[in-house]
């Protein structure tokens, strides 16, 4: 461990999303517009040591790194125990 004493830490996260379209018409589309984070720290340690903790925390965060460096997503679907592809099935006409 780094043995850097952090007396207090507060994290604020703001996520922005939007959705549009119609569920019934199968045109619904959700979208992430961005994230904002703010980290407020109190510590008697030197700024260099605290900065190292912050860098390690961000570099070791699976969620943050997946957002910053998008990764492939493997999707599989099963219906009644049988694999199927929802995109290959014709949409209903109304």
N, C-alpha and C positions, 0 to 999 in steps of 0.2 A: 504494500500500500504506500501511498505517497505521504502519509502522516502530515497532511495539511489541514489545519483546524479551520473549519467554516462554522461561524457562530450562528448564522441564520441564513436561510435560503428560501426565496419565494419565486415561484415560476408562474408566469401568466402565458396562456396559449389562446390564440384567437384563430379559429378556422372559418374559412369562408366557402360556402357551397351554394349551388343553385340547381334547380330542377325545372324542367319545362316539358310540355307535351302532355299527352293523354295516356293513362293506363289502358282505358278501353280501346283506344285506337292503336295501341302498342307503339306509340311514338314518344313515350316518356324517356327522358334523358337527364341523368344526374351528372354534375360536373363539380370538381373541386376547383376553386378559384385561387386558393392560396392559404398560407398559414403565417401567422406572426407569433414570435415567442419573445418574451422578455424575462431575463433572469436577474433578480436582485439579490446580491450577496452582502453579508457583513462578515468581516474577518480581519484579524490583526496581522495576518500573514502578508508577505510581499505580493504586489500585483503579479509578478512573474509566477509565483507558486500557485496563486489562485487561477491564473490564466491556464496553467498546465492542467489543473483539475477540470476546468470548464472544457478544454479541448478533449481531454480523455473522456469526459462524460458524453459529449456530443459524438465523438468518434466511436464510442462503444454502444450507442443507442441504436438498436435494430430498427425501430420505427422511423427515427429521423433519417437514418442512412438509406432506408428504403424509399423515403420521399425524395431525398436529395439525389439519389442514384437509383432511379426506377429499376426494378427487377422483373424478370418474366413471371407471369402468373399462369399456372397450368390449371385449366378448368375441365372438370369431367362431370357428366350428368348421368343419372340412372333413373329410369321409370319402371316401377314394379320389378326391380332387380335386374333390368336390362339396360345396358348403356344406350344412350341416344343423344342426338345432336339437335337442340332446339332450333338452331339457325337453319337447318336443312328442311324443317317442316314448314309447309305453306301457311301463311297467316290467314285467319278467317276473314272473309269479307262480310261487311255488315250492311 
